[in-house]
Amino acid sequence: MTTSTDTVGTGTTDTRGTSAAPTTGRRPPVAAATDEAAVQRCAERLLGAYVDAMLVLMIDLADRTGIFTALVPGAATSAELAARAGLHERYVRECLGALVTAGVVDHDPDTDRYLLPPEAAACLTGPGSANIAPLSRIPTLLAHHLDEAEEVFRHGGGIPYERFRPAFTSVMDGVSRGVFDEQLVAAILPLADGLVEALTGGVRVADIGCGTGHSTVVLARAFPASTFVGYDLSDDALAVGRAEAGEAGLDNVRFEERDIRTLPVDPPFDVVVGFDVVHDQVDPAGVLARVHRSLTPGGVFLMLDIKAASRLEDNRGNPLAPLLYAVSTLHCMTVSLAQGGAGLGTVWGEQLARQMLAEAGFVDIAVHDVPDDPLNQVYVARAAVR
Ligand SMILES: C[S@@+](CC[C@H](N)C(=O)[O-])C[C@H]1O[C@@H](n2cnc3c(N)ncnc32)[C@H](O)[C@@H]1O
């Protein structure tokens, strides 16, 4: 029997016109469905989303091909920009057409020159975390997995982590590298009382789910008296960390391929850090308990995770929430479900995170915003004295 949902999904109507029982709530007045102005607004909202989706593809392309960087020295024609970036002019011009009409790049019709306004240059170029161009790669990467997602929507299970590699490794590195460079030592570590002093004095530190290990290298460079181990499942990511540590001549850092469910507990660590790693675990409660076991009594767990609330209704005012739920659907939740895991998802939220940290045995749990970072929060928790 073919069915179609009514406008707000409160019930179904079969093709013979027989109404099935509504599944949720009350059926709204018929007038609500024929409010032309509301329909128009809804259509505009959706079309705007489709326009922005294509703009994201152009931002990703302009970033990876060097068009934004080519715009930095000053206004230029598409031919000059193509020459600067070593690209084919016709593609550069068409991509710029999208970026100009979207208001990202300026164009002077008299000189046919393109210009990156200073505010766009601040957001789309440079090595720091203010450059959010690398974030455009998240939607473009995850879009590759829609066919697999359709399968798991229909048949259950999930898309395994390996399916996202190796592209995921460099996309993730691009997203977090600037944050580690600019904020980790200067702004994030000082959120935990006494942590900088302990690291300066010399302690044992684990970086769980370290990816390419840039966070581990940044810490090892800043605190030569401490020793650091970066753990990850992904050997291709760890190879990047080993190379970077080698180039920096660091002898207080090493990387190990290991499932953090088996994080070593003896000898214990004084500090464990985990950046954007707990919510996509197969067994997040087990990992948190293992981290607790691996720490000396009073040891610090510093966890960077997504800034969100645990209840859907509390996330409605968060403009980033659609992105977070979508990333969860297409990555963080599905990699966990692929192994029969908890499927906590990106938006597990502060309330549940606090509860799970407490259930794992942590005490003195504090949550801080990250300066200039609307996406993340820092959790600081201490291992209970046993
Ligand atoms: C979202 S990425 C974050 C990487 C890095 N911490 C960062 O912020 O750029 C999560 C990382 O955790 C790793 N990971 C996930 N589950 C793991 C597990 N059970 N044991 C070890 N590593 C794991 C993944 O391979 C991936 O590199």
The ligand as an SDF file (V2000), in Angstrom:
LIG
                    3D

 27 29  0  0  0  0  0  0  0  0999 V2000
   37.0640   12.7610   15.2300 C   0  0  0  0  0  0  0  0  0  0  0  0
   38.6660   12.1040   15.1480 S   0  0  0  0  0  0  0  0  0  0  0  0
   39.5930   13.2240   16.1700 C   0  0  0  0  0  0  0  0  0  0  0  0
   41.0710   13.1630   15.9060 C   0  0  0  0  0  0  0  0  0  0  0  0
   41.9020   14.1670   16.7190 C   0  0  0  0  0  0  0  0  0  0  0  0
   41.7860   13.9510   18.1390 N   0  0  0  0  0  0  0  0  0  0  0  0
   41.4940   15.5790   16.3680 C   0  0  0  0  0  0  0  0  0  0  0  0
   40.8120   16.2310   17.1620 O   0  0  0  0  0  0  0  0  0  0  0  0
   41.8350   16.0200   15.2600 O   0  0  0  0  0  0  0  0  0  0  0  0
   38.5290   10.6970   16.2090 C   0  0  0  0  0  0  0  0  0  0  0  0
   39.7780    9.8370   16.1730 C   0  0  0  0  0  0  0  0  0  0  0  0
   39.6220    8.8240   17.1480 O   0  0  0  0  0  0  0  0  0  0  0  0
   40.0790    7.6010   16.6060 C   0  0  0  0  0  0  0  0  0  0  0  0
   39.3730    6.5420   17.3170 N   0  0  0  0  0  0  0  0  0  0  0  0
   38.0510    6.3060   17.3260 C   0  0  0  0  0  0  0  0  0  0  0  0
   37.7610    5.2630   18.1320 N   0  0  0  0  0  0  0  0  0  0  0  0
   38.9360    4.8210   18.6320 C   0  0  0  0  0  0  0  0  0  0  0  0
   39.3090    3.7710   19.5080 C   0  0  0  0  0  0  0  0  0  0  0  0
   38.3900    2.9690   20.0510 N   0  0  0  0  0  0  0  0  0  0  0  0
   40.6150    3.6080   19.8020 N   0  0  0  0  0  0  0  0  0  0  0  0
   41.5550    4.4260   19.2700 C   0  0  0  0  0  0  0  0  0  0  0  0
   41.2570    5.4430   18.4230 N   0  0  0  0  0  0  0  0  0  0  0  0
   39.9720    5.6430   18.1110 C   0  0  0  0  0  0  0  0  0  0  0  0
   39.7800    7.7010   15.1290 C   0  0  0  0  0  0  0  0  0  0  0  0
   40.5960    6.8420   14.3690 O   0  0  0  0  0  0  0  0  0  0  0  0
   40.0340    9.1740   14.8560 C   0  0  0  0  0  0  0  0  0  0  0  0
   41.3590    9.3900   14.4670 O   0  0  0  0  0  0  0  0  0  0  0  0
  1  2  1  0
  2  3  1  0
  2 10  1  0
  3  4  1  0
  4  5  1  0
  5  6  1  0
  5  7  1  0
  7  8  2  0
  7  9  1  0
 10 11  1  0
 11 12  1  0
 11 26  1  0
 12 13  1  0
 13 14  1  0
 13 24  1  0
 14 15  1  0
 14 23  1  0
 15 16  2  0
 16 17  1  0
 17 18  1  0
 17 23  2  0
 18 19  1  0
 18 20  2  0
 20 21  1  0
 21 22  2  0
 22 23  1  0
 24 25  1  0
 24 26  1  0
 26 27  1  0
M  CHG  2   2   1   9  -1
M  END
$$$$
